[in-house]
Amino acid sequence: MWYLFVFALDFQSFICFLTAAERKIVSVDSEDAEEPSSSTVNTSWLWQMDGSEQKCQVKEDVVCQLAAPYSTWIGSHNITMTWESLNQSDVVYILQWTGPSLSGIWAQAENVTESTYTVKQLDPFTCYKFRVWAMIAEIHACSPSSPCYQTKPFGLPSSPSIESIESVSGESVEVRWSLPKKPGGPILGFNLNLTSNEHIISVTTGGNVFFNTFYPTFHNTTYRISIAAVNQEGQGSVAEGSITTPAQVEQNGGRWVFASRWNSLRMREEDADFFTTALCLSDSLIESNITGVAVHYSSSHVYFSEGTRIWSKGAGNLTDHSDLKLLHSAPLEVTALSVDWLYQRIYYVSSGKVYYCGLDDCSFPVDMNLNLSSDAVNIIADPYNGWLFLLLSSGIYRCPLPDASDQQHEMSHIVKTHSVSNFVVSFLNKRLVYHDKSDQTLNATSMDGLFPVTLYTNVNFEANSIVYEDDFFMLTNGYALYKQVGQSQVATFNEFTMDCDIIHSQNDGFDNICAFSASAQPYPVPRRPRHLQVLFGSDKANVYWDKPENMIEASPSAWQNWTYAINCSMNDLAVMSFSGITGTSVTVPDLQSSQQYNVTVWACSPAGCSRSVSYEGTTLQPADEPPYIAAASDDEIWKQDLDSIEFMEKIVSHIGDVQDMDWCGSTIYWTNTSGHINWIELGNQSLSVMTMPSPMNAEALAFDWLGQYLYWSCNSNQICRGSTSDHGVEIFLQAEQKILSLVIDSLNAAIYWTTETSVEVCRLDGEDYQLLDKLSVFSGKEVAGITLNVIEGNLYWLVQDGSLLNLYRVNISPHGRQKSKAVEFARWTTSQISYHQVGSYSGRIVWLDENKQLRIQELNQNNSVLMSSKTLTAFSVVQQMLKPLPVWYRRHKKKIHGTVTQTGVDFHPDVELEYIRGLVGLGNACFAISQFNHPNILRLLGVCLLNEPHYLILELMEGGDLRSYLRGARPTNTRKELLNLTSLLDISLDAATGCAYLERMHFVHRDIAARNCLVSFRSFTDPERIVKIGDFGLARDVYKNDYYRKKGEGLLPVRWMSPESLTDGIFNKYSDVWAFGVLLWEIMTLGKLPYPTYTNHEVLSHINTGGRLPSPAGCPQRLYNLMMSCWSKEPTERPNFQCLEETLSKLRDYEADKRANQNGAEGHVNQAYQEDEEEVCTGVDEDEVLETGLSPMLSNEGLNYLMYRAESPDSVRTDSSTPTEDR
């Protein structure tokens, strides 16, 4: 396996281009960018989706509209669809449909050539949508979706789904259910049965009612519940469930009964023996008859009204008058009152109006503004269920209790009869119990009055006041109090005495019976919390939930002041617990990173806690800086922590509608709907928005954090590349479909992109193109987004399949090519993705859902967490680890940093600095070599930096470096020169081809020289020999004398450097061309050192004053002219490498043809090297024999050189080479 290493300093990034015929690279200026040629687009048939409307374009630009199919016949299981024909003989059609059972997935029929088709085996009474595909050969188009067509009813319904069965009091059972999945027709109603060994309760509800309360039931009894839906054809399948009601709870402290007799208030224990008298409040303290009595059990107080006054008294001992307190004095008589024991209020009726005030302070009562048609006989506040009930002359009315909104509520008439004597509310059972004096019955009905039940008949006295507790009645007809005995089908009552003195029994004037017990004023037990969500950080968990769902038949005003308990555990061991939480969120601190935790939440009240709801998840990986979301909302960008649901900080505003985002370091980049690319530096206090100078038609955006280049989708199906520092733009990718999203893997030099039906990748050098996933256009599936996690080494993409999302994961390869098979997480979650916005971090995926809100979900879960209710258009997950430098660089960087900060170690800073520079150079080399894939570029196979010395694993080049190879070819006393001119031109052409590739890749080598080129074979005659550009900065240790350290700079190869590089430190493609000219000189001199008579310092002056290398011996004039053009003073006048490659190719072909025409020719022999030369500064070697055509000359500078005169006029040139000093 090959390993790719990159380095962030001083690098250009690289253009990805595809070598296939349908893809090409076009370099343009951003201001002069041209539209792609129409020849690159198939114009015979185009299809394009724009919202829900699709158009097709047929041959010769004849535009047509492929209309939606329509129904011509509908049955219970079949629908016949028809569509307009395209009048093409070779058209094939595919009809597709989707419905509720398909979750938005499109099913399809076989191919047909007619414009009609009957879809069979559909579900009855179900809505379906249809669309049709048209195909000509491999070209296709799709119609818009049809309206919804519903099949006709047929058959019985399937069974409903029972959602919950509960019994809180034991005296009633609540059940909830949902519609059958296959109704078979309109649901007319539901038949419900509650069955035990002793009795059965049957109920029928309407087709739009999905809950019911069975009443009455018995304590500690097992019941079986059955529910069946009914349609026009009858009752369908039955759904069944069971429940055991709770046992009756024994009362602590007994139950007391309060009652009034004229102006006397009395209380007596319910289970007291016959001889026990009642406790009485002296009637001498009360001026008028008592009109209302109410109690507050938890505070042990009793409240009563008489005349215009309301009194408060401790309920412990009525004979003690010390705590009797006047609570309120009304302008007119108070006729009834009731206590709200949960909201701590008292309600009363006065002068035909209803008022309420606090139990402790009634100085400013509030008028409820209820329009009463008559004076209220009784009033009962029910905070347990959230209602206020009133008995008027026409029956029982109700309205919701007042809440904080102060909204005025209308009263509803629930028991419509004039014969109601009085009533009581069974809070736990959600029942109104009332006496009907017309038929002398005790009845119960639901809180909306829709389900009346007769409890007892033949109650032969009028009930002026009623108490109903634990399924027992106590009532009064005004003459005496009566208590129910037994629970037979016939009600039996005995008199219940309420005398202050057992000797003097009193009758008549009794009223206002009231029970004083815990069960009479219960606290509700909450349902379990809803929508539990946990956002994990690396060391904490933010837990969020919603209040429990309200109880059946309760109004929104019902008491819901729940507290919450939270438990956090790991491996079934509790690590932290909370209780008494009043809000709906909590932060669990001090967690371990990358660990799995279980968070459990209960809702509680004084009556008990609900069933629990749990969430299991994993904390984030450790990070020096916490990750956050940069999110675009409206025309602003906000910062939101990854473990929070709230925006934390506004980054920038007034930026327009953002389409896509990316980041690097402290810079955030984005595209907007105008096609511009903008960015902002977070470290810049001014936070000014910068914009690329001209519209880029930009949509999707990605940033190469090592190459420091932007990539974006442009002109729909192209990818552009450019830098924020200049105006140059390159269009280098032409796709077949619109490009929807981009991600870049700088470490592995790869770019990934998606279209509607494909996921594709190639390396940044244009090689190894691969199609990772290709969806059938007829499947209805779409690639919804793509994201990359370099830390995990995984690429993810999501495929939208109706309302479902399928997740795919594949390990990323160092070379962009994915050899492992993608792992599919089928039906990973139910959601849709907006704008192809997807991100990833620490084993979880983040996306914008169909409501354009942020969601996050761990890979191994199937439920997502809503991160924000804000509407967004784009986002990006920001954490520096997501865009890292190579591992080896980070590791050494930390080690060096630690060494430098030590003060007790004796070291030389220059040695440490040299080590850093060495690592930088090594990083440059690793990055550069790993990026390239060309026969004339050396390949890097691996690197090992775990220990010293460091190792690079390079492609084997047996011939070694080119400089040594050339010197090995020099002639000796026993042999001739081993490389002829054609061979030297072959070597030059190989080097030029490699440099031309680097130029196309926008890479500046900075050190082109013979020592940095490698030869594949040692043989001088092997026809397979190839020369490769390599050693990107790795040859300095071997040829250290070739480099010169300029003050304040690193080692510089001054003998190969251009004037602008020497003077201003400018390195670009033009400086590489200069160095290549010197390389040509080295090749033609068989590895001589340039400027042999000059020191490194003298070379600096020589170059700047216009000095150039002389023409080598035996060098064709045309080749030397090419060298001189490389050494032009003006950089722009130097040829580019493509021109050099073409010129050298022509020269090589010319020499090869000339050699072939010379029979018996032995090739060119460079007589300047008949044996090894001595290391002298000037003059010609003493043992050098001058052959014919070579004559000594003296240059203007006083230096000796050799002049060679060839016989061919084309090859005549002047030698100005000086005797050299080889190093």
Secondary structure, 3 states (H helix, E strand, C coil): CCCCCCCCCCCCCCCCCCCCCCCCCEEEECCCCCCCCHHHCCCCCEEEEECCEEEEEECCCEEECCCCCEEEEECCCCEEEECCCCCCCCCEEEEEEECHHHCCCCEECCCECCCEEEECCCCCCCEEEEEEEEEECCEEEECCCCCCEECCCCCCCCCCEEEEEECCCCCCEEEEEECCCCCCCCCCEEEEEEECCCCEEEEEEECCCCEEEECCCCCCCEEEEEEEEEECCEEEEEEEEEEECCCCCCCCCCCEEEEEECCEEEEEECCCCCCCCCEEECHHHCCCCEEEEEEECCCCEEEEEECCEEEEEECCCCCCCCCCEEEEECCCCEEEEEEECCCCEEEEEECCEEEEEECCCCCCCEECCCCCCCCCCEEEEECCCCEEEEEECCEEEEEECCCCCCCCCCCEEEECCCCEEEEEEECCCCEEEEEECCCCEEEEEECCCCCCEEEECCCCCCCCEEEEECCEEEEECCCCEEEECCCCCCCCEEEECCCCCCCCCCCCCEEEEEEECCCCCCCCCCCCCEEEEEEECCCCEEEEEECCCCCCCCCCCCCCCCEEEEEEEECCEEEEEEEEECCCEEEECCCCCCCEEEEEEEEEECCEECCCEEEEEECCCCCCCCCEEEEEECCEEEEEECCCCCCCEEEEECCCCEEEEEEECCEEEEEECCCCEEEEECCCCCCCCEECCCCCCCCCEEEECCCCEEEEEECCCEEEEECCCCCEEEEEEECCCCCCEEEEECCCCEEEEECCCEEEEEECCCCCCEEEEECCCCCCCEEEEEEEECCCCEEEEEEEECCEEEEEEEECCCCCCCCCCCEEEEEEEECCCCCCCEEEECCEEEEECCCCCEEEEECCCCCCEECCCCCCCEEEEECHHHCCCCHHHHHHHHHHHHHHHCCCCCCCHHHHHHHHHHHHHHHHHHHHHHHCCCCCECCEEEEECCCCCCEEEECCCCCEEHHHHHHHCCCCCCCCCCCCHHHHHHHHHHHHHHHHHHHHCCCCCCCCCHHHEEECCCCCCCCCCCEEECCCCCCCCCCHHHCEECCCCCEECHHHCCHHHHHHCCCCHHHHHHHHHHHHHHHHCCCCCCCCCCCHHHHHHHHHCCCCCCCCCCCCHHHHHHHHHHCCCCHHHCCCHHHHHHHHHHHHHHHHHHHHHCCCCCCCCCHHHCCCCCCCCCCCCCCCCCCCCEEEEECCCCCEEEEECCCCHHHCCCCCCCCCCCC
